[in-house]
Each structure stands twice: as structure tokens, then as C-alpha cells.
């Protein structure tokens, strides 16, 4: 998943990003509301972790602008404000959840998992592909009930291809899923993870085909 962390406390933002990346997510970190709104409108994200007190647009305004534009991205608001009216204002603006600082990182991770479980997929059957099943919230890939124990980068590549099984996914899109939008990543890095993942899936009748010059496609073996 691509998660955008919008928090003007740089140390806290980097701490959240580190924790989420360790779970296999790609994370973009931003520090003001105007930048956040422009980023999400242009590049998109699968989930936002959004501070309320931001330079420029505050978190409530960012949420309201996204919802007004029809953007349904799941949003967790972070704030030092514990007042009931502030919590209600955030939820009324369109946020999905609300976490008051200071908080334990484990609680934030649990709320992220809960939101990802609630997020509808384009195709519910996409949870299974051939003999493979993907526990999105638990970050596990299983074949015939056995955990494949994929390292986090390979898991991120798998998730991207799995969600678009039968479709070509570009190297650029895969790099964005691995490291966040705009990261300076050579295409050879993506090729390395594709090669490793391809070998691990081959024994289960799942192939990753190369569409030369276009990207990769996950498919069932003939």
C-alpha cells in the first residue's frame, strides 16, 4: 500500500514512516497542508495519516477539500487536541478515524490495519489468485495454507501485481509502490525484486511475465 504521512513534526513523521515501511508499505512524507492536498490530488495514495495542525491548510480543510472533490481515500487524523468537538469536527469533515497525541505506534498500526480491512477492493475475488491467497491486513501471502514469508520489498511488488493480476504494471508504478512517488530508484532495483519473486511463485503455477518496454504482468501458468 502507498501511505502518505502528513505531519509537520519531522521526527514524528519519520518515525511513523519508518514503522510503516518496516511493514512493507511505501510511504511519502509531507509537512504542510497545501503540499499534501496537491500531492494526493495529483499522485493519489491508498491511505492518509494526517495531522490537524499543519502549516497552510489545516487537516480539517484538507479532508473537506478531498471529500468535496469525491476522493474517498481512507484518512486517519492525528492531533494533540483531545476535545470532543475537535474529534467530531474531524469525523464530520470526512475523516475515517481519529488518534490523539501522544499515541503508541502499535495503536496506529492497528488502526491502519483496520482501515485497510474495511477498504473495498475493486474485486473481492482478488484476495485469491490460483493457489495463492493474500492477507492484506496481516501482510502475508499464503499458498495451500502455508506462509511464503516474503520479505517486505518483495511483498510490496507482489501486492501491486496481485491487485492488477492479468494487467500490465509499469516499472515506474512498481517503484512508486516500493519507495513512494518521486523516489530516485533505478529500474534495475525493480528487476531484482521481480526476479526473486518470480522464482518463489513459479512452483505454485503463478508466473510474472515481462511485457518488454511496458512492465510486468502476473498470470497463471499455462
Secondary structure, DSSP 8 states (H G I E B T S, - for coil): -EEEEE-S-HHHHHHHHHHHHHTT-EEEEE-BHHHHHHHHHHH--SEEEEESS-BSS-HHHHHHHHHHTT---EEEEEES---HHHHHHHHHHT-SEEEESS--HHHHHHHHHHHHHHS--S-GGGGEETTEEEETTTTEEEETTEE----HHHHHHHHHHHHTTTS-B-HHHHHHHHH-TT----HHHHHHHHHHHHHHHHTTTEEEEEETTTEEEEEE--
